[in-house]
Amino acid sequence: MFLRRWLANPLQMGSVIPSAPALCRRVAAQVRCTADEVVVELGAGTGVVSRALLASGLRAEKLVVVEIVPDMANHLRRVLPGATVIEGDARALPDLLPAHWHGHVGTVICGIPLVLLPLAEQRRFIDAMTAVAPGRGFLHYSYCVTSPLPASRHGLEARREAWTPLNFPPASVWRYTPAG
C-alpha cells in the first residue's frame, strides 16, 4: 500500500518505504504530553510512528492522527483501535481538530515531507500546527542532513534531537520551536 501510494503521489510521501523501527522509537522518545494533552501526528501513512508512540506508553485515546489519503486513513482506523483518526488535509488542522483540543496538544509530529514544498506552503503547515499548539513548536522527521526547513525564515529555532543511520535512508528528528 505504501509503495503504491508513493507512486501515485511522491510529493505526499517522504520515502518509498515506511520509516524503520529505530527512527520510530527516536521520534517517540522526543514526545512531550501531560495528562490533559494529546499527541497529534500529521501524515501518519501506514502508522509505523503511531504504533511506536503506543508502544512507548502513550495511551491510544491520547493519539490523534491526521492522514489525507482515504485508503491510508481507513487502514489507520483498523490498526490503531482507540486512537482518533482524522481524514483530511493537515493545512486545515485548526478546523479538523475538535476545538476542545486546541491548546491541549503536547506534541505535534510532522511526517509530511515539508522540504519538498515551497516556502509559502511550508508556512501554511507551520501556521496550522501553531494554531492548535501555540508556543509548543513541533517535531519533524526528515531524510535531510541539515535542517529540512529554513527555520529562521519561519521565525523558528531548529535543533536536531536524533539521527538514525539505521533508517533507509538515514533520517533525523528535528524539533522546531518559536524563535526568541
C-alpha positions as MATLAB code, in Angstrom:
seq = 'MFLRRWLANPLQMGSVIPSAPALCRRVAAQVRCTADEVVVELGAGTGVVSRALLASGLRAEKLVVVEIVPDMANHLRRVLPGATVIEGDARALPDLLPAHWHGHVGTVICGIPLVLLPLAEQRRFIDAMTAVAPGRGFLHYSYCVTSPLPASRHGLEARREAWTPLNFPPASVWRYTPAG';
ca = [
       0.000    0.000    0.000;
       2.802    2.415    0.918;
       4.722    1.969   -2.337;
       1.530    2.202   -4.399;
       0.660    5.496   -2.655;
       4.180    6.854   -3.223;
       3.982    6.010   -6.921;
       0.616    7.791   -7.161;
       1.838   10.982   -5.467;
       5.513   11.120   -4.396;
       5.198   14.688   -3.056;
       2.752   13.492   -0.386;
       5.163   10.802    0.775;
       8.627   11.399    2.174;
      10.021    7.978    1.279;
       9.425    4.934   -0.869;
       9.216    2.710    2.232;
       7.850    3.266    5.771;
      10.169    4.550    8.496;
      12.338    1.964   10.243;
      11.642    0.949   13.864;
      14.806    2.755   15.041;
      13.535    6.085   13.668;
      10.052    5.493   15.057;
      11.477    4.862   18.538;
      13.567    8.038   18.330;
      10.512   10.082   17.369;
       8.515    8.555   20.232;
      11.315    9.329   22.708;
      11.020   13.061   21.908;
       7.278   13.328   22.573;
       6.013   15.521   25.397;
       2.463   15.021   26.647;
       0.869   15.787   30.008;
      -2.278   14.179   31.397;
      -4.593   16.780   29.821;
      -2.893   16.826   26.407;
      -2.942   14.791   23.215;
      -0.257   13.992   20.661;
      -1.068   14.868   17.059;
       0.670   13.107   14.190;
       0.385   14.610   10.716;
       0.867   12.363    7.702;
       0.662    9.097    9.626;
       0.860    6.924    6.498;
       0.721    3.246    7.469;
       1.019    4.053   11.178;
       4.552    2.898   11.964;
       5.326    6.007   14.035;
       1.863    5.831   15.623;
       2.476    2.249   16.736;
       5.860    3.259   18.195;
       4.116    6.017   20.166;
       1.672    3.472   21.581;
       4.498    1.007   22.308;
       6.302    3.758   24.229;
       3.354    4.051   26.605;
       1.139    6.697   25.022;
      -2.486    5.687   25.528;
      -4.483    5.286   22.315;
      -7.091    7.846   23.396;
      -4.262   10.422   23.628;
      -3.254    9.904   19.991;
      -4.761   11.881   17.113;
      -3.558   11.078   13.614;
      -4.302   13.101   10.502;
      -3.998   11.459    7.108;
      -5.063   12.956    3.770;
      -5.191    9.693    1.791;
      -8.566    7.945    2.304;
      -7.218    4.372    1.942;
      -4.479    5.056    4.477;
      -6.913    6.736    6.892;
      -9.134    3.640    6.718;
      -6.094    1.429    7.306;
      -5.134    3.536   10.343;
      -8.616    3.159   11.819;
      -8.160   -0.619   11.634;
      -4.617   -0.790   13.059;
      -4.935    1.941   15.734;
      -8.004    0.991   17.778;
      -8.857    3.677   20.312;
      -6.884    6.413   18.548;
      -8.646    9.262   16.778;
      -8.055    9.109   13.030;
      -8.981   12.207   11.063;
      -9.054   12.086    7.291;
      -8.122   15.466    5.902;
      -5.520   17.996    4.873;
      -3.172   18.927    7.725;
      -3.102   22.521    6.494;
      -6.695   22.681    7.776;
      -5.719   21.291   11.189;
      -7.441   24.055   13.192;
     -10.739   23.107   11.504;
     -10.142   19.341   11.652;
      -9.120   19.097   15.291;
     -12.001   19.471   17.761;
     -11.854   22.880   19.460;
     -11.525   21.398   22.964;
      -8.095   20.038   21.986;
      -6.776   23.395   20.757;
      -4.119   24.491   23.231;
      -4.044   20.965   24.709;
      -1.598   19.420   22.256;
       1.599   18.290   23.931;
       3.452   17.439   20.741;
       2.740   17.709   17.054;
       4.719   15.253   14.933;
       5.009   16.061   11.250;
       5.834   13.252    8.859;
       4.902   15.302    5.816;
       7.913   15.979    3.530;
       7.888   19.761    4.076;
      11.330   20.128    2.489;
       9.754   19.425   -0.907;
       7.304   22.314   -0.600;
       7.672   25.995   -1.473;
       8.183   28.381    1.446;
       4.554   29.586    1.376;
       3.223   26.014    1.637;
       5.645   25.219    4.470;
       4.279   28.303    6.226;
       0.690   27.038    5.876;
       1.604   23.794    7.650;
       3.542   25.643   10.361;
       0.649   28.063   10.923;
      -1.792   25.155   11.218;
       0.383   23.428   13.836;
       0.907   26.692   15.730;
      -2.836   27.369   15.814;
      -3.558   24.169   17.778;
      -0.336   24.038   19.818;
       0.635   27.680   20.383;
       4.195   28.148   21.603;
       4.936   24.399   21.559;
       6.659   24.009   18.217;
       6.692   20.603   16.567;
       8.778   17.535   15.741;
       9.617   16.787   12.132;
      11.468   13.759   10.856;
      13.335   14.048    7.624;
      15.998   12.465    5.458;
      17.967   15.714    5.140;
      21.437   16.024    6.681;
      20.735   19.644    7.604;
      17.504   21.247    8.772;
      14.802   20.486    6.204;
      13.177   23.852    6.908;
      14.746   27.301    6.667;
      13.992   27.803   10.356;
      14.958   31.469   10.692;
      12.815   32.414    7.676;
       9.843   30.896    9.535;
      10.717   32.515   12.870;
      11.761   29.168   14.317;
      14.761   27.664   16.019;
      15.815   24.218   14.834;
      17.528   21.533   16.877;
      18.328   18.040   15.701;
      17.199   15.767   18.512;
      18.189   12.440   16.998;
      19.875   10.885   13.997;
      19.073    7.392   12.794;
      21.677    5.876   10.480;
      19.781    2.558   10.577;
      16.802    4.050    8.739;
      16.721    3.821    4.939;
      17.528    6.450    4.003;
      19.215    7.712    7.219;
      16.934   10.174    8.994;
      16.927   12.898   11.615;
      14.344   14.046   14.122;
      14.177   17.841   14.304;
      12.476   19.955   16.973;
      11.278   23.350   15.808;
      10.321   25.929   18.407;
       9.369   29.592   18.164;
      12.479   31.815   17.991;
      13.134   34.229   20.764;
];
